[in-house]
Amino acid sequence: MVVGDVTTGTEVLVIGGGPGGYVAAIRGAQLGLDTTLVERDAYGGTCLNHGCIPSKALISASDIAHDAREAEDMGIFADPAVDMDAMTDWKDGVVTRLTRGVESLCKSAGVNLVEGTAEFVDEETARVAHGGEGQGSETIAFEHAIVATGSRPIEIPGFEFDGEHILSSRAALALETVPDELLVVGAGYIGMELSTVFAKLGAEVTVVEMLEDVLPGYEDDVAEVVRERAASLGIDFAFGEAASDWEELDDGRIRVATTDEDDRVEEYHADTCLVAVGREPVTDTLGLENIDLDPDENGILATDEQARTDLDHIFAVGDVAGEPMLAHKAMAEGEVAAEVAAGEPAALDHQAIPAAVFTDPEIGTVGMTEAEASEAGFSPVVGQMPLRANGRALTLNEREGFVRIVADADTEFLLGAQIVGPEASELVAEVGLGIELGARLEDIAGTIHTHPTLSEAVHEAAAAARGEAIHTR
């Protein structure tokens, strides 16, 4: 235990042990830099402990329960019971194993691990408060600092998180029981993923969304597949409505009021309400005013292609550096920041960052849509393969969805892909790799893909863009 104030020094100070931070710390240590990583919670950050990993664990478990109930066409008749205590223990076990793994990797690389909350004192030192009262603090002098403090769920006025009636995504993932009725505010990727989980586990789910469809930012036909599948699970939608007020009822349930653009009021009753309207960077605890580093109105720190902020020796990676807020983007930025700090020639290349949404079915995207390609000055050509024509999809009892590939008509260079269907998160990597390598349509269409697999749909979409599709018109 550290009592009082001590002063230490390090070449690289990394603030935040999430995907961007721990990767930056390990890479810095690999390059021979004395590296210190400060983390106030659990190693792995929100993604590993309270986001990506626990949510995907619950998605997998809920998929199994749902698929068993819906397998009558395959000659399987079952109604599995759900033990939330056991499911939670399993989910938490997955998280614990990975968290310990991150800590072990850092230690093995020679990273100095410090528990606490860091705040800049000036441009060359930071103070780390250890734990609670009486735990002491230390001042760390640094040559380079990498800010990787991540993001937190956005609260909306009047709907402050209380962990009981109004839930953040973090609290929803820690629920010990499945609510009978769940109201979800926000139909973005977090809202849709968790709506699907709880619907499959037996909850009656209603989703309220200010806009006119699910998954804002995704193409209409992609969103349509997910919305229709969600509706088949019994999820109700209220579009064009904003949550405006709520109250607890005498029976412990809640009543939530919404308003539309004409100020018409609707009311919804539920056991609890999940607010999933986005995330905001955590930059307000860093003492940035002490180093004259100003985030924008959204809390984002501006960075260049080397992840540097306006102060050349201070870097920002991950969610604090802005969209897209993706763990794998943060990891890539963390590596670059560490390499630049070590004097290596490194820079960021964001032309093909894949994204995935783990709804039912999944969504995987990379690069440009057809509209974006046109706006960028390309003459796009598009090839699309419906999964209802893919043998492996049918053997998985999956019929909805498609693979779409976008390329430049003049050169056939790959520009992007939009995939909605089973394992879309995995399938999109092939196109992402192709974009990075400067591949053309013929490179995918001319590569033999294993039969029967979902990957054949990627092959067929590339062939369709060249007018050479065999299995689709």
C-alpha positions as CSV (number, residue, x, y, z in Angstrom):
1,M,0.0,0.0,0.0
2,V,1.3,3.5,-0.9
3,V,0.8,6.1,1.8
4,G,1.7,9.7,1.3
5,D,3.1,11.1,-1.9
6,V,6.0,9.7,-3.9
7,T,7.6,10.7,-7.1
8,T,8.6,8.4,-9.9
9,G,9.6,8.7,-13.5
10,T,8.8,6.9,-16.8
11,E,9.5,7.4,-20.5
12,V,5.9,6.6,-21.5
13,L,2.9,7.1,-19.2
14,V,-0.3,5.5,-20.5
15,I,-3.5,6.6,-18.9
16,G,-6.2,4.0,-19.2
17,G,-5.9,0.2,-19.5
18,G,-8.6,-0.5,-22.2
19,P,-7.8,-1.8,-25.7
20,G,-6.0,1.3,-26.8
21,G,-4.1,1.7,-23.6
22,Y,-2.9,-1.8,-22.8
23,V,-1.8,-2.3,-26.4
24,A,0.1,1.0,-26.4
25,A,1.8,0.0,-23.1
26,I,2.8,-3.4,-24.3
27,R,4.1,-2.1,-27.6
28,G,6.1,0.6,-25.8
29,A,7.7,-1.9,-23.6
30,Q,8.5,-4.2,-26.6
31,L,10.3,-1.3,-28.1
32,G,12.5,-0.8,-25.0
33,L,10.7,2.1,-23.5
34,D,10.2,2.3,-19.7
35,T,6.4,2.2,-19.8
36,T,3.9,2.8,-17.0
37,L,0.2,2.0,-17.3
38,V,-2.3,3.6,-15.0
39,E,-5.8,2.0,-14.7
40,R,-8.4,2.8,-12.1
41,D,-10.7,-0.1,-12.6
42,A,-10.1,-3.5,-14.3
43,Y,-7.5,-4.1,-17.1
44,G,-9.1,-4.4,-20.5
45,G,-11.4,-1.4,-20.0
46,T,-15.1,-1.1,-20.7
47,C,-14.9,-3.3,-23.8
48,L,-13.6,-6.3,-22.0
49,N,-15.3,-5.9,-18.6
50,H,-18.6,-4.1,-19.3
51,G,-19.2,-4.0,-23.0
52,C,-18.0,-6.0,-26.0
53,I,-17.1,-9.3,-24.2
54,P,-19.9,-9.7,-21.6
55,S,-22.5,-8.6,-24.2
56,K,-21.3,-11.1,-26.8
57,A,-21.3,-13.8,-24.1
58,L,-25.0,-13.1,-23.3
59,I,-25.7,-12.9,-27.1
60,S,-24.2,-16.4,-27.5
61,A,-26.2,-17.8,-24.6
62,S,-29.5,-16.2,-25.7
63,D,-29.0,-17.4,-29.2
64,I,-28.7,-21.0,-28.0
65,A,-31.8,-20.7,-25.9
66,H,-33.8,-19.2,-28.8
67,D,-32.5,-21.5,-31.5
68,A,-33.5,-24.5,-29.4
69,R,-37.1,-23.2,-29.1
70,E,-37.3,-22.4,-32.9
71,A,-35.8,-25.7,-34.2
72,E,-39.1,-27.4,-35.0
73,D,-38.5,-27.2,-38.7
74,M,-35.3,-29.2,-38.1
75,G,-37.1,-31.9,-36.1
76,I,-36.0,-30.6,-32.7
77,F,-38.6,-29.8,-30.0
78,A,-37.3,-28.2,-26.8
79,D,-38.1,-25.5,-24.4
80,P,-34.9,-24.9,-22.5
81,A,-35.0,-23.3,-19.0
82,V,-32.8,-20.2,-18.4
83,D,-30.8,-20.1,-15.2
84,M,-29.7,-16.4,-15.1
85,D,-27.4,-17.1,-12.1
86,A,-25.5,-19.8,-14.0
87,M,-25.5,-17.7,-17.2
88,T,-24.1,-14.7,-15.3
89,D,-21.4,-16.9,-13.6
90,W,-20.3,-18.2,-17.0
91,K,-20.3,-14.7,-18.5
92,D,-18.3,-13.3,-15.6
93,G,-15.9,-16.2,-15.9
94,V,-15.1,-15.4,-19.5
95,V,-14.5,-11.7,-18.5
96,T,-12.3,-12.6,-15.6
97,R,-10.2,-15.0,-17.7
98,L,-9.5,-12.3,-20.3
99,T,-8.9,-9.5,-17.7
100,R,-6.3,-11.6,-16.0
101,G,-4.8,-12.4,-19.4
102,V,-4.4,-8.7,-20.2
103,E,-2.7,-8.1,-16.8
104,S,-0.4,-11.0,-17.4
105,L,0.5,-9.8,-20.9
106,C,1.4,-6.4,-19.5
107,K,3.5,-7.8,-16.7
108,S,5.3,-10.2,-19.0
109,A,6.2,-7.4,-21.4
110,G,7.7,-5.4,-18.5
111,V,5.0,-2.7,-18.2
112,N,4.8,-1.0,-14.8
113,L,1.2,-1.3,-13.6
114,V,-0.2,1.4,-11.3
115,E,-3.7,1.3,-9.9
116,G,-5.4,4.7,-9.6
117,T,-6.7,7.8,-11.3
118,A,-4.3,10.0,-13.2
119,E,-4.6,13.7,-13.7
120,F,-2.1,16.0,-15.4
121,V,-0.3,18.4,-13.2
122,D,1.6,20.0,-16.1
123,E,3.0,19.0,-19.5
124,E,5.6,16.7,-17.9
125,T,4.0,15.3,-14.8
126,A,0.8,13.6,-13.7
127,R,-0.6,12.8,-10.3
128,V,-2.1,9.4,-9.6
129,A,-4.5,9.1,-6.7
130,H,-4.5,5.5,-5.4
131,G,-7.9,4.1,-4.4
132,G,-9.9,5.8,-1.6
133,E,-9.1,8.0,1.3
134,G,-5.7,7.3,3.0
135,Q,-4.4,5.3,0.0
136,G,-2.0,8.1,-0.9
137,S,-0.8,9.3,-4.3
138,E,2.2,9.6,-6.5
139,T,3.5,12.0,-9.0
140,I,4.9,10.5,-12.2
141,A,7.2,12.5,-14.5
142,F,7.0,11.4,-18.1
143,E,8.6,12.1,-21.5
144,H,5.5,11.0,-23.5
145,A,1.9,10.4,-22.4
146,I,-0.8,8.4,-24.1
147,V,-4.4,9.2,-23.1
148,A,-6.6,6.2,-23.5
149,T,-9.4,6.8,-21.0
150,G,-12.2,5.5,-23.2
151,S,-15.9,6.6,-23.1
152,R,-19.0,6.2,-21.0
153,P,-22.7,5.9,-21.7
154,I,-24.5,9.2,-22.4
155,E,-27.2,10.2,-20.0
156,I,-30.3,12.1,-21.2
157,P,-31.9,14.8,-19.1
158,G,-34.3,13.4,-16.5
159,F,-33.0,9.8,-17.1
160,E,-29.9,9.7,-14.9
161,F,-28.6,6.2,-14.4
162,D,-29.6,4.7,-11.0
163,G,-28.9,1.0,-11.7
164,E,-32.4,0.0,-10.9
165,H,-35.1,1.8,-12.9
166,I,-32.8,3.6,-15.4
167,L,-30.0,1.4,-16.7
168,S,-26.9,2.1,-18.6
169,S,-25.6,-0.7,-20.9
170,R,-23.1,-1.6,-18.2
171,A,-25.9,-2.1,-15.6
172,A,-28.1,-4.0,-18.1
173,L,-25.3,-6.5,-18.6
174,A,-25.1,-7.1,-14.9
175,L,-28.8,-7.8,-14.3
176,E,-29.4,-10.8,-12.2
177,T,-32.9,-11.5,-13.5
178,V,-34.6,-11.0,-16.9
179,P,-37.2,-8.2,-16.6
180,D,-40.7,-9.1,-17.6
181,E,-41.0,-5.9,-19.5
182,L,-38.0,-3.8,-20.8
183,L,-38.2,-0.4,-22.4
184,V,-35.1,0.5,-24.5
185,V,-34.4,4.1,-25.4
186,G,-32.3,4.1,-28.5
187,A,-32.2,1.8,-31.5
188,G,-28.5,2.1,-32.3
189,Y,-26.2,-0.9,-32.2
190,I,-26.1,-1.2,-28.4
191,G,-29.8,-0.8,-28.0
192,M,-30.5,-3.3,-30.7
193,E,-28.0,-5.9,-29.5
194,L,-29.3,-5.8,-25.9
195,S,-33.0,-5.7,-27.0
196,T,-32.4,-8.9,-28.9
197,V,-30.7,-10.6,-26.0
198,F,-33.5,-9.9,-23.5
199,A,-36.2,-10.7,-26.0
200,K,-34.6,-14.1,-26.6
201,L,-34.4,-14.6,-22.9
202,G,-38.1,-14.0,-22.5
203,A,-38.6,-10.3,-21.9
204,E,-41.3,-8.2,-23.6
205,V,-39.2,-5.5,-25.2
206,T,-40.3,-2.1,-26.6
207,V,-37.7,0.1,-28.3
208,V,-38.2,3.9,-28.5
209,E,-36.2,5.8,-31.1
210,M,-36.2,9.5,-32.1
211,L,-35.4,8.7,-35.7
212,E,-37.5,6.7,-38.2
213,D,-35.6,3.4,-38.2
214,V,-33.2,1.2,-36.3
215,L,-29.4,1.5,-36.6
216,P,-29.0,5.1,-37.8
217,G,-26.1,5.4,-40.1
218,Y,-26.6,2.0,-41.8
219,E,-28.2,1.6,-45.2
220,D,-31.9,1.1,-45.3
221,D,-31.9,-2.4,-46.6
222,V,-29.4,-3.5,-43.9
223,A,-31.5,-2.0,-41.2
224,E,-34.6,-3.5,-42.6
225,V,-33.3,-7.1,-42.3
226,V,-32.5,-6.5,-38.6
227,R,-35.7,-4.7,-37.8
228,E,-37.9,-7.4,-39.4
229,R,-36.0,-10.1,-37.5
230,A,-36.4,-8.2,-34.3
231,A,-40.1,-7.8,-34.9
232,S,-40.4,-11.5,-35.4
233,L,-38.9,-11.9,-31.9
234,G,-41.8,-9.8,-30.5
235,I,-39.8,-6.6,-30.1
236,D,-42.1,-3.6,-30.6
237,F,-40.9,-0.3,-32.0
238,A,-41.9,3.3,-31.5
239,F,-40.2,5.5,-34.0
240,G,-40.1,9.3,-34.1
241,E,-40.5,9.5,-30.3
242,A,-38.1,10.9,-27.6
243,A,-38.2,9.9,-24.0
244,S,-39.2,12.9,-22.0
245,D,-40.0,11.9,-18.4
246,W,-40.5,8.9,-16.1
247,E,-41.9,8.0,-12.7
248,E,-42.0,5.0,-10.4
249,L,-45.4,3.5,-9.9
250,D,-46.8,2.1,-6.7
251,D,-46.1,-1.5,-7.7
252,G,-42.4,-0.7,-8.3
253,R,-42.7,-0.6,-12.1
254,I,-42.1,2.6,-14.1
255,R,-44.1,4.7,-16.5
256,V,-42.1,6.4,-19.2
257,A,-43.5,9.3,-21.3
258,T,-42.4,10.2,-24.8
259,T,-43.1,13.0,-27.1
260,D,-43.0,13.2,-30.9
261,E,-42.3,16.2,-33.2
262,D,-45.9,17.3,-32.8
263,D,-45.6,17.2,-29.0
264,R,-48.0,14.3,-28.8
265,V,-47.4,12.2,-25.6
266,E,-47.3,8.4,-25.4
267,E,-46.8,6.4,-22.2
268,Y,-45.1,3.0,-21.7
269,H,-45.0,0.8,-18.7
270,A,-42.0,-1.4,-17.9
271,D,-40.0,-3.0,-15.1
272,T,-36.9,-1.1,-16.1
273,C,-35.6,1.2,-18.8
274,L,-32.3,0.8,-20.7
275,V,-31.0,4.1,-22.1
276,A,-28.7,3.4,-25.0
277,V,-28.3,6.7,-26.9
278,G,-24.6,6.6,-27.5
279,R,-21.3,7.1,-25.7
280,E,-19.1,10.1,-24.8
281,P,-15.3,10.4,-24.3
282,V,-14.0,10.5,-20.8
283,T,-11.7,13.6,-20.8
284,D,-13.1,15.7,-18.0
285,T,-11.1,13.9,-15.3
286,L,-7.7,14.4,-16.8
287,G,-6.8,17.9,-15.7
288,L,-6.5,18.9,-19.3
289,E,-6.9,22.6,-18.3
290,N,-3.5,22.2,-16.6
291,I,-1.8,21.5,-19.9
292,D,-3.8,23.8,-22.1
293,L,-5.2,20.9,-24.1
294,D,-8.8,21.5,-25.1
295,P,-11.2,18.8,-26.2
296,D,-14.0,19.8,-28.5
297,E,-17.7,20.3,-27.5
298,N,-18.1,16.5,-27.5
299,G,-15.1,15.8,-25.3
300,I,-13.0,14.6,-28.2
301,L,-9.3,15.3,-28.4
302,A,-8.1,16.2,-31.9
303,T,-5.2,14.1,-33.2
304,D,-3.1,13.8,-36.3
305,E,-2.1,10.7,-38.3
306,Q,0.4,9.8,-35.6
307,A,-2.2,10.0,-32.8
308,R,-0.5,13.2,-31.5
309,T,-2.6,15.9,-29.9
310,D,-1.7,19.6,-30.2
311,L,1.1,18.8,-27.8
312,D,3.6,16.6,-29.7
313,H,4.6,14.4,-26.8
314,I,1.0,13.7,-25.7
315,F,-1.1,11.2,-27.7
316,A,-4.7,10.3,-27.6
317,V,-6.0,6.9,-28.8
318,G,-9.4,5.1,-28.8
319,D,-12.7,6.7,-28.0
320,V,-11.2,9.9,-26.7
321,A,-9.8,10.5,-30.2
322,G,-13.3,10.3,-31.7
323,E,-15.2,8.1,-34.1
324,P,-15.4,5.4,-34.9
325,M,-15.5,4.2,-31.3
326,L,-14.2,0.7,-31.9
327,A,-11.9,-1.4,-29.8
328,H,-9.9,-2.6,-32.8
329,K,-9.4,1.0,-34.0
330,A,-8.2,1.9,-30.5
331,M,-5.7,-1.0,-30.6
332,A,-4.3,0.1,-33.9
333,E,-3.9,3.7,-32.7
334,G,-2.3,2.5,-29.5
335,E,0.4,0.7,-31.5
336,V,1.1,3.7,-33.6
337,A,1.3,6.0,-30.6
338,A,3.8,3.8,-28.9
339,E,5.9,3.4,-32.1
340,V,6.0,7.2,-32.7
341,A,7.0,7.7,-29.0
342,A,9.9,5.3,-29.6
343,G,11.0,7.2,-32.7
344,E,9.7,4.6,-35.2
345,P,8.2,5.7,-38.5
346,A,4.5,5.0,-38.0
347,A,1.2,6.5,-39.0
348,L,-2.5,5.7,-39.0
349,D,-4.3,4.4,-42.1
350,H,-8.1,4.5,-41.6
351,Q,-9.2,3.5,-45.1
352,A,-10.6,0.1,-44.1
353,I,-11.7,-0.1,-40.5
354,P,-14.3,-2.9,-40.3
355,A,-17.3,-2.6,-38.0
356,A,-19.7,-5.3,-36.7
357,V,-23.1,-5.2,-35.0
358,F,-24.0,-8.4,-33.2
359,T,-27.7,-8.3,-33.8
360,D,-29.8,-11.1,-35.2
361,P,-28.6,-11.4,-37.9
362,E,-25.2,-9.9,-37.6
363,I,-23.9,-6.9,-39.6
364,G,-20.4,-6.5,-40.9
365,T,-19.2,-3.4,-42.8
366,V,-16.0,-2.1,-44.1
367,G,-14.9,0.7,-46.4
368,M,-17.5,2.7,-48.5
369,T,-21.1,2.2,-49.3
370,E,-22.2,2.8,-52.9
371,A,-23.4,6.3,-52.0
372,E,-20.1,7.2,-50.2
373,A,-18.1,5.9,-53.2
374,S,-20.1,8.2,-55.6
375,E,-19.6,11.1,-53.2
376,A,-15.8,10.4,-53.2
377,G,-15.7,10.7,-57.0
378,F,-15.7,7.0,-57.9
379,S,-18.0,5.3,-60.4
380,P,-19.1,2.4,-58.2
381,V,-20.2,-1.0,-59.4
382,V,-22.1,-3.2,-56.9
383,G,-22.4,-7.0,-56.7
384,Q,-24.9,-8.6,-54.3
385,M,-25.6,-12.2,-53.2
386,P,-28.7,-13.0,-51.2
387,L,-28.1,-15.6,-48.5
388,R,-31.3,-17.4,-49.4
389,A,-29.3,-18.7,-52.4
390,N,-26.3,-19.9,-50.2
391,G,-26.4,-23.6,-49.3
392,R,-24.6,-23.2,-46.0
393,A,-26.9,-20.4,-44.9
394,L,-29.9,-22.7,-45.5
395,T,-28.3,-25.6,-43.6
396,L,-28.0,-23.1,-40.7
397,N,-31.7,-22.4,-41.0
398,E,-30.8,-18.8,-42.0
399,R,-32.5,-17.3,-45.1
400,E,-32.4,-13.5,-44.6
401,G,-29.6,-11.2,-45.5
402,F,-27.0,-10.6,-48.2
403,V,-23.4,-9.9,-49.1
404,R,-22.8,-6.7,-51.0
405,I,-19.5,-5.6,-52.4
406,V,-18.7,-2.1,-53.8
407,A,-15.9,-1.6,-56.2
408,D,-14.7,1.1,-58.7
409,A,-16.1,0.3,-62.1
410,D,-13.1,1.6,-64.0
411,T,-10.4,-0.2,-62.1
412,E,-12.3,-2.9,-60.2
413,F,-10.5,-1.9,-57.0
414,L,-12.4,-3.0,-53.9
415,L,-14.0,0.0,-52.1
416,G,-16.3,-1.6,-49.5
417,A,-18.7,-4.2,-48.3
418,Q,-22.0,-4.4,-46.4
419,I,-22.9,-7.9,-45.1
420,V,-26.0,-8.8,-43.1
421,G,-26.4,-12.4,-42.1
422,P,-24.9,-15.2,-40.0
423,E,-21.2,-14.6,-39.2
424,A,-21.2,-11.3,-41.0
425,S,-18.6,-10.0,-38.4
426,E,-16.2,-12.7,-39.6
427,L,-17.0,-12.6,-43.3
428,V,-16.3,-8.9,-43.7
429,A,-12.6,-9.4,-42.9
430,E,-11.9,-10.8,-46.3
431,V,-13.0,-7.6,-48.0
432,G,-11.2,-5.5,-45.5
433,L,-7.9,-7.3,-46.2
434,G,-8.6,-6.9,-49.9
435,I,-9.0,-3.2,-49.6
436,E,-5.8,-2.9,-47.6
437,L,-3.9,-4.9,-50.2
438,G,-5.3,-3.0,-53.2
439,A,-7.2,-6.0,-54.5
440,R,-9.6,-6.0,-57.3
441,L,-12.9,-7.9,-57.8
442,E,-11.1,-10.5,-59.9
443,D,-8.9,-11.3,-56.9
444,I,-11.9,-12.4,-54.8
445,A,-13.9,-13.8,-57.7
446,G,-10.9,-15.8,-58.9
447,T,-10.1,-17.3,-55.5
448,I,-11.6,-20.7,-54.9
449,H,-13.8,-20.6,-51.7
450,T,-14.6,-23.7,-49.7
451,H,-18.0,-25.3,-50.3
452,P,-20.4,-25.3,-48.6
453,T,-19.5,-22.1,-46.6
454,L,-20.9,-18.7,-46.1
455,S,-17.8,-17.3,-47.6
456,E,-19.0,-18.4,-51.0
457,A,-21.5,-15.5,-50.8
458,V,-18.5,-13.1,-50.7
459,H,-17.1,-14.8,-53.8
460,E,-20.4,-14.7,-55.6
461,A,-21.0,-11.0,-54.8
462,A,-17.6,-10.2,-56.3
463,A,-18.5,-12.2,-59.4
464,A,-21.9,-10.5,-59.6
465,A,-20.2,-7.1,-59.7
466,R,-18.3,-8.3,-62.7
467,G,-21.4,-9.7,-64.4
468,E,-20.2,-13.3,-63.9
469,A,-22.4,-14.6,-61.0
470,I,-23.4,-18.2,-61.3
471,H,-25.7,-18.7,-58.3
472,T,-27.6,-15.4,-58.4
473,R,-29.4,-13.4,-61.1
